[in-house]
């Protein structure tokens, strides 16, 4: 708990409040955090690189390029960090962050980051009050960044008012509280979660296949949300071109139902929770033609054979796993979903109906009803990320 082993990327920009940063770095290090300091070129006028590198026990980065002809990778720095803290954040650096003006290593690193961002602004009285600053702070909040508000007091200009950077103890406590509450919400920590997603493609010949309109968005959202709850996720995906963000997701790409089946059973035994969100093709061509099939006759018949039902096989082999399936029905939806829950030996089934506008295949939103053997719960239309949170919330419960 706390800051122990947490990786903090500290961006120091060029304001007088930078003199307080030495104490902040000291405090972080005392609490066993790893701190990488990155300075804007102007910050060097206010605080010594040598002091900061001694306190943080790491070299300080400022420029893209080093003297020995190598470069500092903003991507590596951004991906290393668990959080980025910009303190002090000047009006100039704030404006560049909000508008993506990427003229130094600090901004390039900020723009490459996927981790939470904290901003501790520090400005003189009028600058902090200016509508431009207010608007930029609002935009930063809108991006999801957390502002550690400036405080009242004497300012470097001799004026008295709002604009002083929050004290190092306040900043340190804010970051510590963030990690404490994040760890508190890690309700799937230590759990292995297996998720299938996307369509499957069943080859007919070297150029054609049988597939479906599944986008994979629901399964990918479930994987991201499970990872946020601390789970170790294996995501087995059919052919879709979606990206994943979390470091805790091991993605395995497959094409056909048969390949998905084989991949699933490499991981199933070790899973605590398995969620089958893939739209697996029920049938595949009996034979895959070696050469492209020519259009000779007016009619063409393709013989199909049944694919393995991956979820049903998971139900049969179930030991400790909490098993969740999806149902997409066009008629007798609730009855079919409940029957499927029993027939496939599931613990939970998520029904999404094609009758609901903006729900189901391809859309960014979904509307679901969740059934267990002795409960049912309706949810309103929401983004697939929010639906993923609801489903995982029910699983955790
Ligand atoms: O029986 P039906 O195909 O409607 O069941 C849908 C559920 O079963 C989904 O969770 C889907 O991922 C899973 N399924 C599967 N293997 C199949 C067909 C469906 O895992 N061959």
Boltz pocket constraint, residues with backbone or C-beta under 6 A from the ligand:
constraints:
  - pocket:
      binder: B
      contacts: [[A, 196], [A, 257], [A, 276], [A, 277], [A, 278], [A, 279], [A, 280], [A, 281], [A, 282], [A, 307], [A, 308], [A, 309], [A, 310], [A, 311], [A, 312], [A, 324], [A, 325], [A, 326], [A, 327], [A, 328], [A, 340]]
      max_distance: 6.0
